[in-house]
């Protein structure tokens, strides 16, 4: 912690603000199954012990970004709700991080998860 600095100018005292670097608490959640919930979370770890095809991430919020640490068993199915940056199904390699952003669509009323480049 940094101590405040007191500066005297004539008869006035000016106190420098004390700065504190505090990181927001983040939770990492296990992710498994074909339609995992991402409600109120940002960071995920794939924990599938056998191959699984993910077709959607449930309970997303507009502008939400999710980060997934691959497990080598999770394949993201490109298409209806999830769009990979390669335009094809993608196996999430073990120990590599992938990022997706949620967008709502109006015509038709639906949503998209788009993988960032």
C-alpha positions as a Markdown table, in Angstrom:
| # | Residue | x | y | z |
|---|---|---|---|---|
| 1 | Unk | 0.0 | 0.0 | 0.0 |
| 2 | Unk | 1.3 | 3.5 | -0.9 |
| 3 | Unk | 1.2 | 6.1 | 1.8 |
| 4 | Unk | -0.5 | 9.4 | 1.1 |
| 5 | Unk | 1.7 | 12.5 | 0.4 |
| 6 | Unk | 1.1 | 15.7 | 2.2 |
| 7 | Unk | 2.1 | 18.9 | 0.4 |
| 8 | Unk | 2.2 | 22.3 | 2.0 |
| 9 | Unk | 1.5 | 25.4 | -0.1 |
| 10 | Unk | 1.3 | 28.6 | 2.0 |
| 11 | Unk | -1.3 | 27.8 | 4.6 |
| 12 | Unk | -3.1 | 25.1 | 2.6 |
| 13 | Unk | -2.5 | 21.4 | 2.9 |
| 14 | Unk | -3.1 | 19.2 | -0.1 |
| 15 | Unk | -3.4 | 15.4 | 0.5 |
| 16 | Unk | -2.5 | 13.1 | -2.4 |
| 17 | Unk | -5.0 | 10.2 | -2.7 |
| 18 | Unk | -3.7 | 6.8 | -1.5 |
| 19 | Unk | -3.7 | 4.4 | -4.4 |
| 20 | Unk | -4.6 | 0.7 | -4.1 |
| 21 | Unk | -4.5 | -1.9 | -6.8 |
| 22 | Unk | -7.2 | -4.4 | -6.1 |
| 23 | Unk | -8.2 | -6.9 | -8.7 |
| 24 | Unk | -11.8 | -7.9 | -9.1 |
| 25 | Unk | -12.5 | -11.4 | -7.9 |
| 26 | Unk | -12.9 | -13.8 | -10.8 |
| 27 | Unk | -14.4 | -17.3 | -10.7 |
| 28 | Unk | -13.4 | -20.1 | -13.0 |
| 29 | Unk | -16.2 | -22.6 | -13.8 |
| 30 | Unk | -16.0 | -26.1 | -15.2 |
| 31 | Unk | -17.6 | -26.5 | -18.6 |
| 32 | Unk | -19.1 | -29.7 | -19.9 |
| 33 | Unk | -22.0 | -30.9 | -22.0 |
| 34 | Unk | -23.6 | -29.9 | -25.3 |
| 35 | Unk | -25.2 | -26.6 | -24.0 |
| 36 | Unk | -23.3 | -25.4 | -21.0 |
| 37 | Unk | -24.6 | -22.4 | -19.0 |
| 38 | Unk | -22.5 | -19.3 | -19.0 |
| 39 | Unk | -24.8 | -17.2 | -16.8 |
| 40 | Unk | -22.9 | -14.6 | -14.8 |
| 41 | Unk | -19.5 | -16.1 | -15.6 |
| 42 | Unk | -16.5 | -15.2 | -17.8 |
| 43 | Unk | -13.9 | -17.9 | -17.4 |
| 44 | Unk | -14.3 | -21.6 | -18.1 |
| 45 | Unk | -12.3 | -24.8 | -18.1 |
| 46 | Unk | -13.3 | -27.7 | -20.3 |
| 47 | Unk | -13.6 | -30.8 | -18.2 |
| 48 | Unk | -15.0 | -33.3 | -20.7 |
| 49 | Unk | -13.5 | -36.8 | -20.3 |
| 50 | Unk | -15.0 | -38.0 | -23.7 |
| 51 | Unk | -15.8 | -36.1 | -26.9 |
| 52 | Unk | -18.7 | -33.7 | -26.8 |
| 53 | Unk | -20.2 | -31.4 | -29.4 |
| 54 | Unk | -21.2 | -27.9 | -28.1 |
| 55 | Unk | -24.1 | -26.4 | -30.0 |
| 56 | Unk | -24.9 | -23.3 | -27.8 |
| 57 | Unk | -23.8 | -21.5 | -24.6 |
| 58 | Unk | -27.0 | -20.9 | -22.5 |
| 59 | Unk | -28.0 | -17.7 | -20.6 |
| 60 | Unk | -25.6 | -15.3 | -22.3 |
| 61 | Unk | -26.0 | -11.5 | -22.0 |
| 62 | Unk | -25.5 | -8.9 | -24.7 |
| 63 | Unk | -21.8 | -8.1 | -25.0 |
| 64 | Unk | -20.7 | -10.9 | -22.7 |
| 65 | Unk | -17.3 | -12.4 | -23.4 |
| 66 | Unk | -16.4 | -15.9 | -22.3 |
| 67 | Unk | -13.0 | -17.4 | -22.2 |
| 68 | Unk | -12.7 | -21.2 | -22.5 |
| 69 | Unk | -9.6 | -23.2 | -21.7 |
| 70 | Unk | -9.8 | -26.2 | -24.0 |
| 71 | Unk | -9.6 | -29.8 | -22.9 |
| 72 | Unk | -9.0 | -31.6 | -26.2 |
| 73 | Unk | -12.5 | -33.2 | -26.0 |
| 74 | Unk | -14.8 | -30.3 | -26.7 |
| 75 | Unk | -15.8 | -29.5 | -30.3 |
| 76 | Unk | -17.6 | -26.2 | -31.0 |
| 77 | Unk | -20.3 | -26.8 | -33.7 |
| 78 | Unk | -20.2 | -23.9 | -36.2 |
| 79 | Unk | -23.6 | -22.9 | -37.4 |
| 80 | Unk | -26.9 | -21.9 | -35.7 |
| 81 | Unk | -25.8 | -20.2 | -32.5 |
| 82 | Unk | -22.0 | -20.4 | -32.5 |
| 83 | Unk | -19.7 | -19.0 | -35.2 |
| 84 | Unk | -16.0 | -19.9 | -35.1 |
| 85 | Unk | -13.4 | -17.8 | -36.8 |
| 86 | Unk | -12.6 | -20.5 | -39.3 |
| 87 | Unk | -16.2 | -21.0 | -40.4 |
| 88 | Unk | -16.1 | -24.7 | -39.5 |
| 89 | Unk | -16.5 | -27.0 | -36.5 |
| 90 | Unk | -13.5 | -26.5 | -34.1 |
| 91 | Unk | -11.9 | -28.9 | -31.6 |
| 92 | Unk | -10.7 | -26.9 | -28.6 |
| 93 | Unk | -7.1 | -28.0 | -28.1 |
| 94 | Unk | -6.0 | -28.8 | -24.6 |
| 95 | Unk | -4.4 | -25.9 | -22.7 |
| 96 | Unk | -5.4 | -23.2 | -25.3 |
| 97 | Unk | -7.7 | -20.3 | -24.5 |
| 98 | Unk | -10.6 | -19.4 | -26.9 |
| 99 | Unk | -12.8 | -16.3 | -26.6 |
| 100 | Unk | -16.4 | -15.9 | -27.7 |
| 101 | Unk | -18.7 | -12.8 | -27.6 |
| 102 | Unk | -22.5 | -12.8 | -27.4 |
| 103 | Unk | -24.7 | -10.8 | -29.7 |
| 104 | Unk | -28.4 | -10.6 | -29.9 |
| 105 | Unk | -30.0 | -10.5 | -33.4 |
| 106 | Unk | -33.3 | -9.0 | -34.3 |
| 107 | Unk | -34.2 | -10.7 | -37.6 |
| 108 | Unk | -34.9 | -13.4 | -36.7 |
| 109 | Unk | -35.0 | -12.7 | -32.9 |
| 110 | Unk | -32.1 | -14.9 | -31.7 |
| 111 | Unk | -28.5 | -14.7 | -30.6 |
| 112 | Unk | -25.0 | -15.5 | -31.8 |
| 113 | Unk | -21.8 | -16.4 | -30.1 |
| 114 | Unk | -18.9 | -15.2 | -32.3 |
| 115 | Unk | -15.3 | -16.4 | -31.8 |
| 116 | Unk | -12.8 | -13.5 | -31.7 |
| 117 | Unk | -9.9 | -13.6 | -34.1 |
